[in-house]
Amino acid sequence: MPIGYTPGMTLVESITRDLHCLPNAKLVEVARFISELVPQVAERQREALAESYGCMDDEQGEAFEQAVLKEAAEAEH
């Protein structure tokens, strides 16, 4: 029996059901892992970061960082 398989469900349905049970922090880990498995996704992310590098001044960057950290902290609860 394959890992993640549930009788009466497709493998994708079974995996999706399991994902719904994970806390947000674990979902972020899963998303990062999957992104690394798909080379095109990782390349697009690198390109997007390179294109956006330096588009914010220090104050904007700090405000953005604080907003991301706040959202991440709230998502964990």
Chimera marker file (.cmm) of the C-alpha trace (Angstrom):
<marker_set name="trace">
<marker id="1" x="0.000" y="0.000" z="0.000" r="1" g="1" b="0" radius="0.5"/>
<marker id="2" x="1.545" y="3.379" z="-1.017" r="1" g="1" b="0" radius="0.5"/>
<marker id="3" x="2.375" y="5.958" z="1.629" r="1" g="1" b="0" radius="0.5"/>
<marker id="4" x="-0.529" y="8.358" z="2.091" r="1" g="1" b="0" radius="0.5"/>
<marker id="5" x="-3.040" y="5.981" z="0.478" r="1" g="1" b="0" radius="0.5"/>
<marker id="6" x="-6.513" y="5.697" z="1.965" r="1" g="1" b="0" radius="0.5"/>
<marker id="7" x="-8.858" y="3.022" z="0.596" r="1" g="1" b="0" radius="0.5"/>
<marker id="8" x="-11.669" y="4.553" z="-1.444" r="1" g="1" b="0" radius="0.5"/>
<marker id="9" x="-9.711" y="7.730" z="-2.205" r="1" g="1" b="0" radius="0.5"/>
<marker id="10" x="-7.290" y="8.642" z="-4.933" r="1" g="1" b="0" radius="0.5"/>
<marker id="11" x="-3.738" y="9.339" z="-3.835" r="1" g="1" b="0" radius="0.5"/>
<marker id="12" x="-4.227" y="13.072" z="-4.473" r="1" g="1" b="0" radius="0.5"/>
<marker id="13" x="-7.458" y="13.101" z="-2.432" r="1" g="1" b="0" radius="0.5"/>
<marker id="14" x="-5.713" y="11.326" z="0.414" r="1" g="1" b="0" radius="0.5"/>
<marker id="15" x="-2.748" y="13.714" z="0.379" r="1" g="1" b="0" radius="0.5"/>
<marker id="16" x="-5.071" y="16.719" z="0.200" r="1" g="1" b="0" radius="0.5"/>
<marker id="17" x="-7.017" y="15.425" z="3.203" r="1" g="1" b="0" radius="0.5"/>
<marker id="18" x="-3.764" y="15.044" z="5.140" r="1" g="1" b="0" radius="0.5"/>
<marker id="19" x="-2.656" y="18.565" z="4.200" r="1" g="1" b="0" radius="0.5"/>
<marker id="20" x="-5.868" y="20.007" z="5.633" r="1" g="1" b="0" radius="0.5"/>
<marker id="21" x="-4.848" y="18.579" z="9.022" r="1" g="1" b="0" radius="0.5"/>
<marker id="22" x="-1.480" y="20.365" z="9.128" r="1" g="1" b="0" radius="0.5"/>
<marker id="23" x="-0.886" y="23.661" z="10.943" r="1" g="1" b="0" radius="0.5"/>
<marker id="24" x="0.083" y="26.617" z="8.750" r="1" g="1" b="0" radius="0.5"/>
<marker id="25" x="3.750" y="26.446" z="9.724" r="1" g="1" b="0" radius="0.5"/>
<marker id="26" x="3.949" y="22.863" z="8.430" r="1" g="1" b="0" radius="0.5"/>
<marker id="27" x="2.110" y="23.844" z="5.240" r="1" g="1" b="0" radius="0.5"/>
<marker id="28" x="4.838" y="26.419" z="4.597" r="1" g="1" b="0" radius="0.5"/>
<marker id="29" x="7.455" y="23.668" z="4.967" r="1" g="1" b="0" radius="0.5"/>
<marker id="30" x="5.535" y="21.445" z="2.547" r="1" g="1" b="0" radius="0.5"/>
<marker id="31" x="5.207" y="24.287" z="0.025" r="1" g="1" b="0" radius="0.5"/>
<marker id="32" x="8.938" y="24.996" z="0.191" r="1" g="1" b="0" radius="0.5"/>
<marker id="33" x="9.763" y="21.315" z="-0.257" r="1" g="1" b="0" radius="0.5"/>
<marker id="34" x="7.465" y="20.987" z="-3.263" r="1" g="1" b="0" radius="0.5"/>
<marker id="35" x="8.872" y="24.169" z="-4.791" r="1" g="1" b="0" radius="0.5"/>
<marker id="36" x="12.366" y="22.711" z="-4.552" r="1" g="1" b="0" radius="0.5"/>
<marker id="37" x="11.185" y="19.554" z="-6.333" r="1" g="1" b="0" radius="0.5"/>
<marker id="38" x="10.020" y="21.576" z="-9.336" r="1" g="1" b="0" radius="0.5"/>
<marker id="39" x="13.088" y="23.301" z="-10.836" r="1" g="1" b="0" radius="0.5"/>
<marker id="40" x="11.009" y="25.758" z="-12.867" r="1" g="1" b="0" radius="0.5"/>
<marker id="41" x="9.312" y="27.081" z="-9.722" r="1" g="1" b="0" radius="0.5"/>
<marker id="42" x="12.614" y="27.596" z="-7.942" r="1" g="1" b="0" radius="0.5"/>
<marker id="43" x="14.041" y="29.364" z="-11.000" r="1" g="1" b="0" radius="0.5"/>
<marker id="44" x="10.999" y="31.681" z="-11.276" r="1" g="1" b="0" radius="0.5"/>
<marker id="45" x="11.350" y="32.516" z="-7.578" r="1" g="1" b="0" radius="0.5"/>
<marker id="46" x="15.042" y="33.361" z="-8.012" r="1" g="1" b="0" radius="0.5"/>
<marker id="47" x="14.240" y="35.531" z="-11.031" r="1" g="1" b="0" radius="0.5"/>
<marker id="48" x="11.471" y="37.362" z="-9.146" r="1" g="1" b="0" radius="0.5"/>
<marker id="49" x="13.802" y="38.036" z="-6.215" r="1" g="1" b="0" radius="0.5"/>
<marker id="50" x="16.541" y="39.283" z="-8.537" r="1" g="1" b="0" radius="0.5"/>
<marker id="51" x="14.125" y="41.577" z="-10.389" r="1" g="1" b="0" radius="0.5"/>
<marker id="52" x="12.680" y="43.037" z="-7.185" r="1" g="1" b="0" radius="0.5"/>
<marker id="53" x="15.995" y="43.439" z="-5.327" r="1" g="1" b="0" radius="0.5"/>
<marker id="54" x="16.470" y="47.028" z="-4.205" r="1" g="1" b="0" radius="0.5"/>
<marker id="55" x="12.955" y="48.175" z="-5.091" r="1" g="1" b="0" radius="0.5"/>
<marker id="56" x="12.278" y="49.295" z="-1.487" r="1" g="1" b="0" radius="0.5"/>
<marker id="57" x="14.162" y="51.787" z="0.594" r="1" g="1" b="0" radius="0.5"/>
<marker id="58" x="15.236" y="50.824" z="4.132" r="1" g="1" b="0" radius="0.5"/>
<marker id="59" x="12.062" y="52.120" z="5.782" r="1" g="1" b="0" radius="0.5"/>
<marker id="60" x="9.791" y="50.307" z="3.324" r="1" g="1" b="0" radius="0.5"/>
<marker id="61" x="11.850" y="47.142" z="3.678" r="1" g="1" b="0" radius="0.5"/>
<marker id="62" x="11.580" y="47.202" z="7.468" r="1" g="1" b="0" radius="0.5"/>
<marker id="63" x="7.817" y="47.816" z="7.317" r="1" g="1" b="0" radius="0.5"/>
<marker id="64" x="7.415" y="44.943" z="4.874" r="1" g="1" b="0" radius="0.5"/>
<marker id="65" x="9.544" y="42.626" z="7.016" r="1" g="1" b="0" radius="0.5"/>
<marker id="66" x="7.523" y="43.461" z="10.135" r="1" g="1" b="0" radius="0.5"/>
<marker id="67" x="4.253" y="42.831" z="8.286" r="1" g="1" b="0" radius="0.5"/>
<marker id="68" x="5.500" y="39.446" z="7.064" r="1" g="1" b="0" radius="0.5"/>
<marker id="69" x="6.726" y="38.449" z="10.522" r="1" g="1" b="0" radius="0.5"/>
<marker id="70" x="3.425" y="39.522" z="12.100" r="1" g="1" b="0" radius="0.5"/>
<marker id="71" x="1.426" y="37.545" z="9.525" r="1" g="1" b="0" radius="0.5"/>
<marker id="72" x="3.621" y="34.481" z="10.042" r="1" g="1" b="0" radius="0.5"/>
<marker id="73" x="3.214" y="34.674" z="13.823" r="1" g="1" b="0" radius="0.5"/>
<marker id="74" x="-0.558" y="34.973" z="13.503" r="1" g="1" b="0" radius="0.5"/>
<marker id="75" x="-0.688" y="32.066" z="11.049" r="1" g="1" b="0" radius="0.5"/>
<marker id="76" x="1.011" y="29.790" z="13.578" r="1" g="1" b="0" radius="0.5"/>
<marker id="77" x="-1.828" y="30.281" z="16.052" r="1" g="1" b="0" radius="0.5"/>
<link id1="1" id2="2" r="1" g="1" b="0" radius="0.2"/>
<link id1="2" id2="3" r="1" g="1" b="0" radius="0.2"/>
<link id1="3" id2="4" r="1" g="1" b="0" radius="0.2"/>
<link id1="4" id2="5" r="1" g="1" b="0" radius="0.2"/>
<link id1="5" id2="6" r="1" g="1" b="0" radius="0.2"/>
<link id1="6" id2="7" r="1" g="1" b="0" radius="0.2"/>
<link id1="7" id2="8" r="1" g="1" b="0" radius="0.2"/>
<link id1="8" id2="9" r="1" g="1" b="0" radius="0.2"/>
<link id1="9" id2="10" r="1" g="1" b="0" radius="0.2"/>
<link id1="10" id2="11" r="1" g="1" b="0" radius="0.2"/>
<link id1="11" id2="12" r="1" g="1" b="0" radius="0.2"/>
<link id1="12" id2="13" r="1" g="1" b="0" radius="0.2"/>
<link id1="13" id2="14" r="1" g="1" b="0" radius="0.2"/>
<link id1="14" id2="15" r="1" g="1" b="0" radius="0.2"/>
<link id1="15" id2="16" r="1" g="1" b="0" radius="0.2"/>
<link id1="16" id2="17" r="1" g="1" b="0" radius="0.2"/>
<link id1="17" id2="18" r="1" g="1" b="0" radius="0.2"/>
<link id1="18" id2="19" r="1" g="1" b="0" radius="0.2"/>
<link id1="19" id2="20" r="1" g="1" b="0" radius="0.2"/>
<link id1="20" id2="21" r="1" g="1" b="0" radius="0.2"/>
<link id1="21" id2="22" r="1" g="1" b="0" radius="0.2"/>
<link id1="22" id2="23" r="1" g="1" b="0" radius="0.2"/>
<link id1="23" id2="24" r="1" g="1" b="0" radius="0.2"/>
<link id1="24" id2="25" r="1" g="1" b="0" radius="0.2"/>
<link id1="25" id2="26" r="1" g="1" b="0" radius="0.2"/>
<link id1="26" id2="27" r="1" g="1" b="0" radius="0.2"/>
<link id1="27" id2="28" r="1" g="1" b="0" radius="0.2"/>
<link id1="28" id2="29" r="1" g="1" b="0" radius="0.2"/>
<link id1="29" id2="30" r="1" g="1" b="0" radius="0.2"/>
<link id1="30" id2="31" r="1" g="1" b="0" radius="0.2"/>
<link id1="31" id2="32" r="1" g="1" b="0" radius="0.2"/>
<link id1="32" id2="33" r="1" g="1" b="0" radius="0.2"/>
<link id1="33" id2="34" r="1" g="1" b="0" radius="0.2"/>
<link id1="34" id2="35" r="1" g="1" b="0" radius="0.2"/>
<link id1="35" id2="36" r="1" g="1" b="0" radius="0.2"/>
<link id1="36" id2="37" r="1" g="1" b="0" radius="0.2"/>
<link id1="37" id2="38" r="1" g="1" b="0" radius="0.2"/>
<link id1="38" id2="39" r="1" g="1" b="0" radius="0.2"/>
<link id1="39" id2="40" r="1" g="1" b="0" radius="0.2"/>
<link id1="40" id2="41" r="1" g="1" b="0" radius="0.2"/>
<link id1="41" id2="42" r="1" g="1" b="0" radius="0.2"/>
<link id1="42" id2="43" r="1" g="1" b="0" radius="0.2"/>
<link id1="43" id2="44" r="1" g="1" b="0" radius="0.2"/>
<link id1="44" id2="45" r="1" g="1" b="0" radius="0.2"/>
<link id1="45" id2="46" r="1" g="1" b="0" radius="0.2"/>
<link id1="46" id2="47" r="1" g="1" b="0" radius="0.2"/>
<link id1="47" id2="48" r="1" g="1" b="0" radius="0.2"/>
<link id1="48" id2="49" r="1" g="1" b="0" radius="0.2"/>
<link id1="49" id2="50" r="1" g="1" b="0" radius="0.2"/>
<link id1="50" id2="51" r="1" g="1" b="0" radius="0.2"/>
<link id1="51" id2="52" r="1" g="1" b="0" radius="0.2"/>
<link id1="52" id2="53" r="1" g="1" b="0" radius="0.2"/>
<link id1="53" id2="54" r="1" g="1" b="0" radius="0.2"/>
<link id1="54" id2="55" r="1" g="1" b="0" radius="0.2"/>
<link id1="55" id2="56" r="1" g="1" b="0" radius="0.2"/>
<link id1="56" id2="57" r="1" g="1" b="0" radius="0.2"/>
<link id1="57" id2="58" r="1" g="1" b="0" radius="0.2"/>
<link id1="58" id2="59" r="1" g="1" b="0" radius="0.2"/>
<link id1="59" id2="60" r="1" g="1" b="0" radius="0.2"/>
<link id1="60" id2="61" r="1" g="1" b="0" radius="0.2"/>
<link id1="61" id2="62" r="1" g="1" b="0" radius="0.2"/>
<link id1="62" id2="63" r="1" g="1" b="0" radius="0.2"/>
<link id1="63" id2="64" r="1" g="1" b="0" radius="0.2"/>
<link id1="64" id2="65" r="1" g="1" b="0" radius="0.2"/>
<link id1="65" id2="66" r="1" g="1" b="0" radius="0.2"/>
<link id1="66" id2="67" r="1" g="1" b="0" radius="0.2"/>
<link id1="67" id2="68" r="1" g="1" b="0" radius="0.2"/>
<link id1="68" id2="69" r="1" g="1" b="0" radius="0.2"/>
<link id1="69" id2="70" r="1" g="1" b="0" radius="0.2"/>
<link id1="70" id2="71" r="1" g="1" b="0" radius="0.2"/>
<link id1="71" id2="72" r="1" g="1" b="0" radius="0.2"/>
<link id1="72" id2="73" r="1" g="1" b="0" radius="0.2"/>
<link id1="73" id2="74" r="1" g="1" b="0" radius="0.2"/>
<link id1="74" id2="75" r="1" g="1" b="0" radius="0.2"/>
<link id1="75" id2="76" r="1" g="1" b="0" radius="0.2"/>
<link id1="76" id2="77" r="1" g="1" b="0" radius="0.2"/>
</marker_set>
